[in-house]
Amino acid sequence: MKAGVSIVVVALFALSVGAAGQAPASGSGAAPHVAAAKKAAGQDHLVLFNALCVPPPPIPAPQPAGGAAAAPQGPPPRSEWYAPPVKVFDNLYFVGQSAYTAWAVTTSEGIIVIDPLFDYSVEEEVVGGLKKLGLDPARVRYVVVSHAHSDHVAGAALLQQRGARVVMSADDWELLATDPGRWPKAKKDIVATDGYKLTLGDTTLVLHHTPGHTLGTISTIIPLKDGNRTHTAALWGGTGFNWRSGSPRYITPGRPAKFWYDHYANSARKLRDLAAKAGADVLLSNHPQYDKSTTKLSTIAKRGAGQPHPYVIGNESVSRFLTVAEECAKAGPLW
């Protein structure tokens, strides 16, 4: 999600929530896909269903040219975004903020940060969060960026300046280079191809191209440790249907809305198959409402020895989440 279009996206989200549960008109081509998505959602993936399986809202009217220039907006008050860091698995840490997630994966040779937030919050949440967790931020070796929207990439420049390598897809390096936002931009570094294996010490992350949210969105398979048990996470790299804003950054003659819906649906199906093959039993997101981090993080500290891990939901549930994403995208152009 881009800061420059945050007002539009918030408005779209509000409209989506307001329309949650709205059934397609009788005979609508969207109906069978919405029904399939609702069945797949069950009770555990309703947030995703309610956000995506709704009719497209009206496209906001373009603003007239001229007039007084809008005053630049500063960062929101800390009280609106700060969240404490949390150890989630033996090698995975939440270092995000209230509405945006950054993950830190620890390895025998250093740390990999995934989606380092905004430029205004990376210092306190990621750098400061690692320190509070007893980890050394100077050991951050790589920064993986799922997609080049400022809520996930703007913090990368600071970590790059301090020695980390930045990994992103070619398409989203281009998206970053052409972004008009006045926030620090990381310099082009490692280009992740589809299936790119990022190995640091004893840990390998596998990065898969899953275009839709942006043209170069990356989703990641992550090995996890919980005591003497191992798990595998699938991190869905981009969730919202941002092209519904009508932004020319998305909608062009060669890339109408259907282009984006089709890519998104294909990517959800692709990651579902890859997650099943990898045995993924943990679902992660870069927005905490979708993987229920908003509630799960508070339960981690209360978890007793031998109790189930709140993030371990099983491959069947991971698969259903991605089925919801696929079917809602298939419904999108058919309402």
Secondary structure, DSSP 8 states (H G I E B T S, - for coil): --GGGHHHHHHHHHHHHHHTT----TT-TTHHHHHHHHHHHTTTSHHHHHHHSS----------S-S----------HHHH----EEEETTEEE---SS---EEEEETTEEEEE----TTTIIIIIIHHHHHTT--GGGEEEEE-SS-SHHHHTTHHHHHHTT-EEEE-HHHHHHHHT----S------EE--TTEEEEETTEEEEEEE--SSSTT-EEEEEEEEETTEEEEEEE----S-GGGG--TTT-BTTB-HHHHHHHHHHHHHHHHHHHHHHT--EEE-SSTTTTTHHHHHHHHTT--TT---TTB--HHHHHHHHHHHHHHHHHGGG-
